[in-house]
Amino acid sequence: MARTVYDVTTFEGSVSPQTDIGKVINEIIADIKSKQTTQNTRPGAVIYIPPGHYDLLTRVVIDVSFLTIKGSGHGFLSRAIHDDTSDTSKWIEVQPGSSHIRVKHTDGNNEAFLVQRSGAPAEVGRLNGIVFQDFCIDGVASTKPYVEGNHKIGISVQSDNDSFRFEGMGFVYLTQAMVVRGADACSFTNNFVAECGTSISLTGASQVAKITNNYLISAWAGYSVFAENAEGILISGNTIVWACNITLINSNRCNISGNKLLSNFPSMIALTNGSSENLISGNHFRRVYGDGTSTRFDDLYGLVHINGSDNAVTGNQFSFSVPAANIAPSGADPTLILIAGGARNYLATNNIKANLDVKVVLDSSSTETKILYSAKSSQLQSYTDNYSLVATP
């Protein structure tokens, strides 16, 4: 029977995994391909990464389906706290741990893991059932805001794919942690992503992705979650803090519910380019003032920004506490919810607690907006008469 379970520390590769785990994993994948050669005998394999520190000098290229790469823990440790501390001599540990991969490219590529297979028709290039589980991908060094300092990408999926899973992973100091193009039923759960430019990107088009129970922290100048041309994403149960930014472009019938959202910048959820029939429900939005300055949006953009039709924003808690001197533009009333365009958007039973006069704003291109117990009369600023309001008493 062909071998299907590999350990990077016992595989007889050309180098040790501590020296270049990327080269070792590529050699394991080549071994899998040499032994699984016929159409009906391709079960894939498991590659296990025991706890330890491993340098990655060579990009891993995955072009086989049904492959699980797994370790024994996400091993996250804040490199920003480490790098902002002048004396770490009394610390117990100063490196991320568990199954810890340090991305130290010498091959000229940006990705630690590239998932890609070419071929025609399209089904030939499609990859299925790949799992990344329980290890840490560490960009090693960066500069604030941890975005353009090293240009490193943790995992980049560039072939159409089905039923991929990213579970229990740790990511730190990467320009992008996870980028997946053409995702079908992709699952991101229980990951810890911090000090990266962008946490999760769904590019091209995707359907029924699931982003649940993750910690997504400090996406300072990128996105916590970015998706374009998506259908039916579930974003639920996540803790998304510091520079929280969920942006969906031309995405429909998505559900953003039950998340804890904390940000020191405007624009915490944006539905743009005609995104329609989406539900934003049961989230806690907390906007505070803290580190950094937003260079993308001012406080008129809205914590929730909608340009599309038939979206529902229901049962959310908005907690706004920012000193008046830190509002941009100076002297403006901050916008909590902006309906920038679209028809039949519905706002209901949203609760607002704010230290300033905040607004729900309807732009002139919006029509038939319904607002039920989601703003006092004094909190509604409308540039159109085409709306219905039952004001919060």
Secondary structure as UniProt FT lines:
FT   STRAND          5..7
FT   TURN            8..10
FT   HELIX           17..35
FT   TURN            39..40
FT   STRAND          45..48
FT   STRAND          52..56
FT   STRAND          60..62
FT   STRAND          67..70
FT   HELIX           79..83
FT   TURN            89..90
FT   STRAND          99..103
FT   STRAND          111..115
FT   HELIX           122..125
FT   STRAND          127..128
FT   STRAND          131..133
FT   STRAND          136..138
FT   TURN            144..146
FT   STRAND          153..157
FT   STRAND          161..162
FT   STRAND          165..167
FT   STRAND          170..172
FT   STRAND          176..184
FT   STRAND          187..189
FT   STRAND          192..194
FT   STRAND          198..207
FT   STRAND          210..212
FT   STRAND          215..217
FT   STRAND          225..228
FT   STRAND          230..231
FT   STRAND          234..236
FT   STRAND          239..241
FT   STRAND          246..249
FT   STRAND          255..257
FT   STRAND          260..263
FT   STRAND          269..272
FT   TURN            273..274
FT   STRAND          279..281
FT   STRAND          284..288
FT   TURN            299..300
FT   STRAND          304..307
FT   STRAND          312..314
FT   STRAND          317..321
FT   HELIX           324..326
FT   TURN            330..331
FT   STRAND          335..343
FT   STRAND          346..348
FT   STRAND          351..354
FT   STRAND          359..362
FT   TURN            364..365
FT   STRAND          366..367
FT   STRAND          369..372
FT   HELIX           377..379
FT   STRAND          380..382
FT   STRAND          387..390
//
